[in-house]
Amino acid sequence: MSLAPRLDVRQSQSLVMTPQLQQAIKLLALSNLEIEAFIADEVEKNPLLDAQGIREVATPERAEREGPAGADELVLGTAPAEDRGLDLDYATESHQQDSIADGGAGPDGGLSLNGGAAGGGLGGEDGPDWNALPDDAPNLAEHLTAQATLALSGVRLTIAVHIIDQLDDAGYLTVPVRDIAERLGVTVEAAESVLAVVQGFDPTGVGARDLAECLAIQAREVDRYDPCMARLIANLDLLARGDLARLKRLCGVDDEDMADMIRELRSYDPKPGCRYGGEPSQAVVPDLFVTRTKAGWGIELNSATLPRVLVNRRYYQELRHGPQDKGSKAWLADCLASANWLMKALDQRQRTIIRVATEIVKQQEAFFLHGVAHLKPLTLARVAEAIGMHESTVSRVTSNKYLSCARGLFELKYFFTSGIAAADGGDAVSAEAVKSAIRTLIAGEGARILSDDTLVDLLQAKGFDIARRTVAKYRESMGIGSSVQRRRARTLGG
């Protein structure tokens, strides 16, 4: 065996994830609104990308009038043959469609499960105007600061502004008054005096240090803070446990007065600051529209949130024929390659989303026809196998995306649920269908509160083979209390 050094040449194959491939994979997991932000960023970096306006259909007269072919003509395929080299030709890949509505599958421009024309989506002129949303209202801090400016001045205004800054989203003071006084170099009495003023601001109950103080402020506002109500508010722990007998003894009232006091407390707002909120609420915008037509199910991307990206052919020609050095030519080539890649990646993303959504609608057609009770168990692997894709790809496609249909707005992940065996040995049923059945039974339980054991018997009578612990788990996941808690809540509610 020789120990001398030598040179060897070996040939091997390996799968390399290029930065562009990694970015294309990430695009699948982005929602339409996130894609819009991504495209805006790319347009800023790449001068050859054009995402403004809606393209017009090219005509020979327009081509003659406007000179060299632009990006619209290239995408529509009406540019001269010598000018079509800009668009990528990945064998069978085509970038002639900005959205599924441009595909010409039918007069309404959708995609149907049976291959026929599907109804148009709701993203056109008749669709919802997502821009017609009300302006953000002032938040809690701004609302209180405006009142403090009118009611206070000087040092007291400074203390009030500092107190307002220490309130949480619910309107509660999160730090001790002594700490505020030490921080500002004032007496505790001065800080307490200003806090009393803040607690008189709208909304009533703001500035409280705990729930009892919040309720007491609201009771004083409506002149209901008598000794009985004060003792009731001081013993909220007993009220939470449902110990009404002890509460009646402490407050010195009978059943009728206690029920009236509890009703009064229930009318107060335990989180007064939440009506103004902290962060502005964001409306959920659907990424897909599903409509039923005579020809089948129409599935369409929400084109209102998908800007149209085209390569600016005219600008590219101007730059290419202008004076350039070697570095400028390389930069222009990189911009062109990046623009072409982006168009291909976005086109592939749209096709992939439509394929996954089409299979989901096909698998869950009973849900779209009859409701959640007919939702079937479905896994990512089953959809991936049906459309010939990897399970991880389906997982990315269904992340952060919402589907709008006649039954409401649903996240794509909603349609993937585990299965519960049927009592008669038939097909398994979805966990969401079982939750819906539990919710319906509890909503209609009337005077007789249903225990988990009773729910199991009723569900088995409906054909669900389910254990008691599973019923309890589903009930808790929906935020529904136990039979004891529901009975206590009904007693407290009169």
Secondary structure as UniProt FT lines:
FT   HELIX           19..28
FT   HELIX           32..45
FT   TURN            47..48
FT   STRAND          49..50
FT   HELIX           60..66
FT   HELIX           71..76
FT   HELIX           81..86
FT   TURN            91..92
FT   HELIX           100..102
FT   TURN            107..108
FT   TURN            113..114
FT   TURN            125..126
FT   TURN            130..131
FT   HELIX           140..151
FT   HELIX           154..165
FT   TURN            169..170
FT   HELIX           177..184
FT   HELIX           188..198
FT   TURN            199..200
FT   TURN            204..207
FT   HELIX           211..221
FT   TURN            222..223
FT   HELIX           227..234
FT   HELIX           236..241
FT   HELIX           244..251
FT   HELIX           255..266
FT   HELIX           272..275
FT   STRAND          288..293
FT   TURN            294..295
FT   STRAND          296..301
FT   HELIX           303..305
FT   STRAND          310..311
FT   HELIX           313..321
FT   HELIX           326..363
FT   HELIX           365..370
FT   HELIX           372..374
FT   HELIX           380..387
FT   HELIX           391..397
FT   TURN            398..400
FT   STRAND          402..405
FT   TURN            406..407
FT   STRAND          408..411
FT   HELIX           412..415
FT   STRAND          419..420
FT   TURN            423..424
FT   STRAND          429..430
FT   HELIX           431..443
FT   TURN            446..447
FT   HELIX           452..461
FT   TURN            462..463
FT   HELIX           468..477
FT   TURN            478..479
FT   HELIX           483..492
//
